[in-house]
Amino acid sequence: MKLKLDLHDIYSEGKKLEQSLAGIMQEAQEKKAKLVEIIPGKGSGQLKKYVLRFLEKNYRGVYHRIEKDDKNWGRIFVHFRYQ
């Protein structure tokens, strides 16, 4: 199962952004999703850096690994592994 979160509409709303990221991570764990695709968009790259920092700070140890899409640098893949 793959979940997807597009941040284009909420990129400038700090609290909503954090709530959306926390929500998709919680949903992934509840549904045992293998992959979450987060789309911060291309832009200046600041939102992508913010997302990566947020995940590292709040969810390290929850996800298996994070992959930055080589073909589309406006996407981040969060991989999960379950026992």
C-alpha positions as CSV (number, residue, x, y, z in Angstrom):
1,M,0.0,0.0,0.0
2,K,1.2,3.5,-0.9
3,L,0.0,6.7,0.6
4,K,0.5,10.2,-1.0
5,L,0.6,13.7,0.5
6,D,0.8,16.7,-1.8
7,L,1.9,19.9,0.0
8,H,1.3,22.3,-2.8
9,D,-1.9,23.8,-1.3
10,I,-0.6,24.2,2.3
11,Y,3.1,24.9,1.9
12,S,2.9,28.3,3.6
13,E,0.8,27.3,6.5
14,G,3.2,26.0,9.2
15,K,0.8,24.4,11.6
16,K,-1.3,22.8,8.9
17,L,1.9,21.5,7.2
18,E,3.1,19.8,10.5
19,Q,-0.4,18.4,11.1
20,S,-0.5,17.0,7.6
21,L,3.0,15.4,7.8
22,A,2.2,13.9,11.3
23,G,-1.2,12.7,10.0
24,I,0.3,10.8,7.0
25,M,3.0,9.2,9.1
26,Q,0.4,8.1,11.6
27,E,-1.9,6.8,8.9
28,A,1.0,4.9,7.3
29,Q,1.8,3.2,10.6
30,E,-1.9,2.3,11.3
31,K,-2.4,0.9,7.8
32,K,1.1,-0.7,7.7
33,A,1.8,1.2,4.4
34,K,5.1,0.3,2.8
35,L,5.5,3.7,1.1
36,V,4.5,7.3,1.6
37,E,5.1,9.7,-1.3
38,I,5.4,13.3,-0.1
39,I,5.3,16.0,-2.8
40,P,6.8,19.3,-1.5
41,G,7.1,20.5,-5.1
42,K,10.2,21.8,-6.8
43,G,10.3,25.5,-5.9
44,S,13.4,26.8,-4.0
45,G,13.9,23.5,-2.2
46,Q,13.2,25.0,1.2
47,L,10.0,23.0,1.8
48,K,11.7,19.8,0.9
49,K,14.5,20.6,3.4
50,Y,11.8,21.4,6.0
51,V,10.0,18.1,5.4
52,L,13.3,16.1,5.6
53,R,14.2,17.9,8.9
54,F,10.7,17.3,10.3
55,L,10.8,13.6,9.5
56,E,14.3,13.2,10.9
57,K,13.5,15.0,14.1
58,N,10.1,13.5,14.8
59,Y,10.0,10.1,13.1
60,R,13.6,8.7,13.1
61,G,13.3,5.0,13.9
62,V,9.7,4.9,12.6
63,Y,10.5,4.7,8.9
64,H,13.0,2.4,7.3
65,R,14.6,4.9,4.9
66,I,13.9,8.1,3.0
67,E,14.6,8.3,-0.7
68,K,14.8,11.5,-2.8
69,D,13.4,10.9,-6.3
70,D,16.3,11.2,-8.8
71,K,14.1,11.8,-11.7
72,N,11.8,14.4,-10.0
73,W,13.4,16.3,-7.2
74,G,10.0,17.6,-6.0
75,R,9.2,14.2,-4.5
76,I,10.3,12.3,-1.3
77,F,9.6,8.6,-0.7
78,V,9.4,7.4,2.9
79,H,9.8,3.6,3.1
80,F,8.6,1.5,6.0
81,R,9.4,-2.0,7.0
82,Y,7.2,-4.0,9.4
83,Q,7.9,-7.2,11.3
